[in-house]
Structure formats: C-alpha cells, structure tokens
Amino acid sequence: MTTRQKYELAVQRPAAGFGLISVLVAIVLLSVGVLSISGVLTQSVSMQTTMSVRTTALNIARGYIEDVKSRDPLTLVAEAAVRVNDRGELDSGGVFTRELTVTTISLHLNEITVIVTTPRSSPISLLTWIYDGVY
C-alpha cells in the first residue's frame, strides 16, 4: 500500500460513520414528525366527537322548544330534568337530560328556557319569549 492510498483511506475513514449518524438523525426527525401528527389527529377526533354530541344536544333543544311554542301559553309550566335519547324522546337510559324552565317576565310574557345537558360537554341552553295572547 502506497502512502497515497494510506492518505486517501485516512481521509475517507472519518466520513465512513457519517452515513449511519445521518440515518439516525433522519429517523429521530421522522419520529418527532409522526408523533406530532398523531397528537393532532387524536385531538381532532376528540373535538369532532365533542362537536357531534353538542350538535345532537342542540337539535334536541331546538325540537323541544318548537314543541313548547306550539302549546297553549297559558298552560306552560316548568319541567324537571328528564333523560332523553339522541332523538329527544323520553328514555330512562338516555345520555342526555332535558329541562324546561318558565319565568314570568311581565303580566303576559314568559321566558322559556330549554336546557340540554350532555355527558362530555357544557350544557346547551335555548331561550325564547312567549306572549300568552291575553289583552
């Protein structure tokens, strides 16, 4: 082996392990990227589930407030919380609870509030005023 060949071999030697280090660094960077994306996807699925539950609760409240508005205003009274299913029908095993409050604002004006509570988020509350039509 000539001196020139030994020199070239010595110059190439430090760079010989550099490929392995590059691969390890690339794997670490790829791992960090994949973990951050999986965290975002997990949070996205959680938020989608929460919003789906809240949308169902809002639909229950809307449907019930429309039902209350179709009743005779003079007979409206508060209702205790009852369990309902995702269609708003009474169900002892339902995951939602629905409550109706009636507050007198003035002589012929009532404030009607429908509150629907959900298992995993804050309650949904819809409010309307109903005039009893008496002069």
C-alpha atoms as one frame of an Amber mdcrd trajectory, in Angstrom:
protein
   0.000   0.000   0.000   1.436   3.318  -1.027   1.499   6.435   1.068  -1.035
   7.998  -1.240  -3.504   5.110  -0.728  -2.999   5.271   3.071  -3.702   9.019
   2.991  -6.884   8.562   0.936  -8.022   5.804   3.280  -7.359   8.004   6.335
  -9.265  10.898   4.775 -12.244   8.675   3.974 -12.267   6.995   7.399 -13.831
   9.844   9.425 -16.640  10.110   6.913 -17.331   6.368   6.972 -19.648   6.521
  10.087 -21.259   9.738   8.947 -23.911   7.867   6.906 -25.085   5.939   9.967
 -25.383   9.146  12.020 -27.335  10.783   9.197 -29.759   7.875   9.101 -30.231
   8.004  12.888 -30.868  11.761  12.812 -33.347  11.308   9.963 -35.174   8.577
  11.918 -35.384  10.800  15.014 -36.727  13.744  12.990 -39.232  11.495  11.238
 -40.360  10.066  14.606 -40.920  13.542  16.038 -42.955  14.499  12.980 -45.092
  11.369  13.100 -45.725  11.773  16.837 -46.804  15.390  16.442 -49.145  14.483
  13.571 -50.654  11.635  15.591 -51.242  14.045  18.504 -53.046  16.464  16.207
 -55.156  13.652  14.744 -56.096  12.408  18.211 -57.145  15.899  19.260 -59.084
  16.317  16.014 -61.059  13.108  16.580 -61.789  14.172  20.169 -63.048  17.591
  19.050 -65.164  16.007  16.305 -66.791  13.696  18.852 -67.480  16.608  21.219
 -68.991  18.708  18.441 -71.163  15.800  17.315 -72.544  15.414  20.855 -73.152
  19.181  21.141 -74.906  19.246  17.747 -77.199  16.421  18.866 -77.954  18.300
  22.101 -78.718  21.461  20.121 -81.099  19.531  17.863 -82.868  18.103  20.923
 -83.234  21.594  22.418 -84.477  23.099  19.134 -87.048  20.370  18.641 -88.344
  20.658  22.183 -88.539  24.451  22.150 -90.604  24.231  18.945 -92.872  21.706
  20.676 -93.273  24.060  23.661 -94.054  27.008  21.377 -96.910  25.047  19.829
 -98.592  24.530  23.237-101.157  26.785  24.853 -99.113  29.581  26.502-101.453
  29.735  29.495-100.672  26.137  30.474 -96.878  26.313  30.334 -95.125  25.189
  33.497 -91.538  24.302  34.337 -90.480  20.684  33.914 -87.848  18.852  35.913
 -84.863  17.329  34.162 -85.651  14.077  32.350 -83.418  11.671  30.473 -83.835
  11.594  26.696 -82.168   9.722  23.851 -80.426  11.297  20.877 -83.788  11.928
  19.174 -85.173  13.808  22.184 -87.586  11.034  23.148 -88.023  10.105  26.812
 -85.653   7.267  27.627 -84.542   6.235  31.109 -81.249   5.037  29.625 -80.703
   8.173  27.547 -77.413  10.014  27.823 -78.918  13.491  27.527 -81.046  15.314
  30.087 -83.635  17.923  29.109 -85.120  20.558  31.410 -87.689  23.306  30.870
 -87.869  26.494  32.903 -90.659  29.058  32.667 -90.049  32.525  34.088 -92.656
  35.288  34.088 -91.163  38.452  32.609 -94.277  40.619  32.783 -98.019  40.139
  33.086 -98.450  38.315  29.747 -94.867  37.495  28.778 -92.975  34.327  29.758
 -89.362  33.439  29.231 -88.963  29.796  28.213 -85.562  28.107  28.554 -84.742
  24.595  27.406 -81.505  23.214  28.846 -79.997  20.014  27.465 -77.003  18.571
  29.294 -74.579  16.228  27.627 -72.249  13.633  29.070 -68.992  15.261  27.911
 -69.519  18.967  27.377 -71.178  22.040  28.795 -74.993  22.291  28.697 -76.848
  23.699  25.693 -79.410  26.358  26.597 -82.026  27.862  24.271 -84.245  30.730
  25.329 -87.388  32.244  23.834 -90.158  34.535  24.990 -93.803  33.576  24.632
 -96.653  36.047  24.765 -99.829  34.456  26.103-102.086  36.459  23.798-104.354
  37.801  26.542-105.191  41.526  26.256
